[in-house]
Amino acid sequence: MDPKTAWEPYRPTAQRPWTPALAAHLLRRATFGFNRAQLDQAISSGPQQTVDRLFAAPPSLPSFNAQIDAFAAPLLTSEESGSQECAQLWLYRIMNTPFPLQEKATLFWHDYFAIAGRSALMENHLRLLRRNALGRFDALLLDLSRDPATILGCGFADALFGRYTGGSATPANASRAFTGYGVLRNRFHYQPEDHLSNISGDDAVKSALAQPNTAPYVVTRLYRWLISETTPPAGALIKPLADAFARDFDIGRTVATILRSNLFFSPEAIRQRLKSPLEFALNLTSAFQTTVAPASLYPQLANLGQRLAAPPSREGWAGGRAWLNAFTVMRRANLAHTILAKVENYPDRRQILELLLQSDSSPQSDGAELALALAASPEFQLA
Amino acid sequence: MSLTRRQFLYTTTALSLGAASSASDRSGTVLVVLQLAGGNDGLNTVVPYEDDHCGRARTTLRLTGSQVHKIGSSLGLHPEMNGFARLFAEGRLAILQGVGYPKMLRDHNTGMRAWQTASLSAQEQTGWIGRIADRDPESIPAAYVGTIAPPFSIHAREAIVPQLHSAADWAFAGNPPEPSAAQRPDALASFAARTTADAFAKVRNVSEALRRPAVIQYPQLPLAQSLQSVAQLIRADLGIRIFLVEQGGVSPGEFDNHANQAVNHAVSLRELSASVTAFCDDIEKDRLSDRVLLMTYSEFGRTLTENGRHGTGHGAAAPVFLAGGAIRPGLIGNHPSLTDLDADAPKPHTDFRSLYAAVLDDWLSIPADPILGGHFEKVSILGTRSEPPRARIAAND
């Protein structure tokens, strides 16, 4: 697609009409799942208004956050050596948030920075990611440079000039820019006399941001998250977004541009990702308005390769085809079976099809059988 | 239509299976890795019963020549290891002595990490079996069978290694119909369809394997149950090359006998011996013996001297057991010296990565160097039936 028209907002036409399939595509990518009412609302609002709504922090968000923060209070002093407590609270938040795009972006950054650690530190780390998830990338990096989980979880200077910005070499004066940065009683602590560089940590962050590859690298990662895991984008396609991103590092605007674009609603993007185990599970719970306990979901996701708050390596999750093998396909179907077992009333067959696949499928006899059949179908693995 | 390898296994004769496992074709070989958690006392497992140093250093733990199963070279297997004694006599068990690595770590976590990552660097982020899985994340070359959290060995960057409680776990809950395997117009959808078809096929294979009547009665012990599942999954012929199982894995592990070792260790070794023997007999009855090799290890051996609580401390070198139809049977390497000790523990003379290199290169035909991150001289562990003799690391006496 021509880089210019690719990123222009999609306006439905007679040739490219707004369909339930496109509405569902948008909701699959920007949220963890949707029910009938949410799909209907998207269908009737059209693409641009639906994106507006996805970005609008709802009025209930502060009280929701206050409630979760109260749950989280004991985590901040937790003695747990792992991160299970923190991950399960996060699952609860993801399943109940009134602002799903923010949680999805938080998960994207968790994958991107791939920090693991103790619950007590990870809870604050995830709050940091959430606070900046749709904000500014420069602010995000500055916050991370003072984040205890990040300081203890990775060599920040090398990560900053390496995998966090797509660079390859840490400048000599930058490698010591974070000396004196430490953690005391789970909090950031700066010891000025231990600082051994002529530049500050903040200067090093600015210098990493100014590298020419930083903006294209971040935008390419956003592309893989939101558009396609199958085909890496051409440099020319990334350039307009990267140029704009390099000016102000505005994540939210970049994500919005992508979600509104012609390219996003094109075959280049549709079903060109695999659902993560979490998306797989929550697409089902959302569609049938049922729930699954975080304590039960957490180990099942781990078994499928997605242990939240504990990425498998410093590169995060491989994603894409690595999610699926003959074993995980079977285990995903079993997770679907567990979730569907709690559904009391199924909508009619046409409704089930439209909620899960928005396409034709072989006939099955009743709702429960059809739902499980669809969940075990190859097409449902795609996001 | 040609037979699948699984059908081949069901219908073939011992003669043709022998041919299938010749040195030139190792595509179907299977390695079973058995982790003994806690630090097994090698000195009371493969007992130098005539060595005065051992006898003097141990009072309640001392085992005499009349108690052990003698296996030559003044060594004997622990009295509870009846099965291993029989396997040894039948040429189906090898004991690789004095295994470890330089400057062995003596705490459970870092010691076990070394064996699990095949690296002495605490920075290593993946397990050695995980790195094998990462060679092709869409395939399933390895699986863990057990009811407790799996060892780090299967930790991969990209691949998702199956973790199962039992073979019966490899099944669909509910009864989803098999989707059409027809080619999809799109590459990613085709991949999902292919993988889904493979998932249904593998579930059918397991289900068929589970329906076959048991040829061996396995003891009602956790390790035996896990190994029975492994045997069933091997028969299902899923293409899995490495199975990982564990005995006594709840930290610090049941082999960690700092006190009252005699009784506890006997119970553990009985479970080990009876379970592995049942597995080997099962595999042998199925004429799969030449395709399957089982290997044990523990994070370290124990100290020579019995402590005041009738136990032992964390040590260093320990023996590794190898079982199966293709191994070079008997004792491999010398028993470590009991006079030249490192902080009261026998010193290793054979690096465990030399063992890993052998099972990877010679047994699984998986190039060892990239997995081990370096070159390690291989120990000769395979029998003459299937492998020309190699230089031995140390002569048997």
Chai-1 contact restraints between the chains, C-beta under 6 A:
chainA,res_idxA,chainB,res_idxB,connection_type,confidence,min_distance_angstrom,max_distance_angstrom,comment,restraint_id
A,T230,B,L188,contact,1.0,0.0,6.0,A-B,restraint_1
A,N303,B,Q163,contact,1.0,0.0,6.0,A-B,restraint_2
A,G305,B,I160,contact,1.0,0.0,6.0,A-B,restraint_3
A,P312,B,R157,contact,1.0,0.0,6.0,A-B,restraint_4
A,S313,B,Q125,contact,1.0,0.0,6.0,A-B,restraint_5
A,S313,B,R157,contact,1.0,0.0,6.0,A-B,restraint_6
A,A318,B,E158,contact,1.0,0.0,6.0,A-B,restraint_7
A,R321,B,E138,contact,1.0,0.0,6.0,A-B,restraint_8
A,A322,B,P137,contact,1.0,0.0,6.0,A-B,restraint_9
A,A322,B,E158,contact,1.0,0.0,6.0,A-B,restraint_10
A,L324,B,T195,contact,1.0,0.0,6.0,A-B,restraint_11
A,N325,B,E138,contact,1.0,0.0,6.0,A-B,restraint_12
A,N325,B,I140,contact,1.0,0.0,6.0,A-B,restraint_13
A,A326,B,D198,contact,1.0,0.0,6.0,A-B,restraint_14
A,A326,B,A199,contact,1.0,0.0,6.0,A-B,restraint_15
A,A326,B,K202,contact,1.0,0.0,6.0,A-B,restraint_16
A,F327,B,I140,contact,1.0,0.0,6.0,A-B,restraint_17
A,F327,B,P162,contact,1.0,0.0,6.0,A-B,restraint_18
A,T328,B,I160,contact,1.0,0.0,6.0,A-B,restraint_19
A,V329,B,T195,contact,1.0,0.0,6.0,A-B,restraint_20
A,V329,B,T196,contact,1.0,0.0,6.0,A-B,restraint_21
A,V329,B,A199,contact,1.0,0.0,6.0,A-B,restraint_22
A,M330,B,A199,contact,1.0,0.0,6.0,A-B,restraint_23
A,M330,B,V203,contact,1.0,0.0,6.0,A-B,restraint_24
A,A333,B,F172,contact,1.0,0.0,6.0,A-B,restraint_25
A,A333,B,P176,contact,1.0,0.0,6.0,A-B,restraint_26
A,N334,B,A173,contact,1.0,0.0,6.0,A-B,restraint_27
A,H337,B,A173,contact,1.0,0.0,6.0,A-B,restraint_28
A,H337,B,G174,contact,1.0,0.0,6.0,A-B,restraint_29
A,L372,B,G174,contact,1.0,0.0,6.0,A-B,restraint_30
A,L372,B,P176,contact,1.0,0.0,6.0,A-B,restraint_31
A,A373,B,P176,contact,1.0,0.0,6.0,A-B,restraint_32
A,A373,B,P177,contact,1.0,0.0,6.0,A-B,restraint_33
A,A376,B,P176,contact,1.0,0.0,6.0,A-B,restraint_34
A,S377,B,P179,contact,1.0,0.0,6.0,A-B,restraint_35
A,P378,B,P179,contact,1.0,0.0,6.0,A-B,restraint_36
A,P378,B,A192,contact,1.0,0.0,6.0,A-B,restraint_37
A,P378,B,A193,contact,1.0,0.0,6.0,A-B,restraint_38
A,P378,B,T196,contact,1.0,0.0,6.0,A-B,restraint_39
A,Q381,B,A192,contact,1.0,0.0,6.0,A-B,restraint_40
